[in-house]
């Protein structure tokens, strides 16, 4: 599926969720319900010899972004969160499957994390606490 992404670019995403969303938006518009397309989220989940890796959004980080990392070498686990201002814009994980839906939701909804950004910069494992603080505020 090809269309605008959250970063303001225009990319081809070879993933089912983007195609599904394009179909949903097209159907609503054809039925007369004007529905704009907000953009898609680049993401990938891989299982390589039993080691799960995920990437969401601007997972590489770069100019104008801040990154927080957590590494557990002994257990082959890694998590990096990338922020633009106080918004989570990307994430990369290795060996983790917990809270991936939370991470995806925070990125897609462009949730302003406020003081939670600093807490996550100090400890990225607190991602679920940040989500709960904003989902039920």
GIPECOR-V701113 format. One record per backbone hydrogen bond with DSSP energy under -1.0 kcal/mol. NH is the residue of the N-H (numbers start at 1). CO is the residue of the C=O. Records with the same first field share a line. If there is no record, write none. Layout:
NH=CO, CO
This chain:
3=11
5=9
6=40
8=5
11=3
13=1
15=13
19=15
20=16
21=17
22=18
23=19
24=20
25=21
26=22
27=23
28=24
29=25
30=26
31=27
32=29
33=28
40=4
44=55
46=53
48=51
51=48
53=46
54=93
55=44
56=91
57=42
58=89
59=57
65=62
66=83
68=81
70=79
72=77
76=73
77=72
78=94
79=70
80=92
81=68
82=90
83=66
84=87
87=84
89=82
90=82
91=56
92=80
93=54
94=78
95=52
103=99
104=100
105=101
106=102
107=103
108=104
109=105
110=107
111=106
113=86
116=113
117=114
119=115
120=116
121=117
122=118
123=119
126=123
127=124
130=126
131=127
132=128
133=129
134=130
135=131
136=132
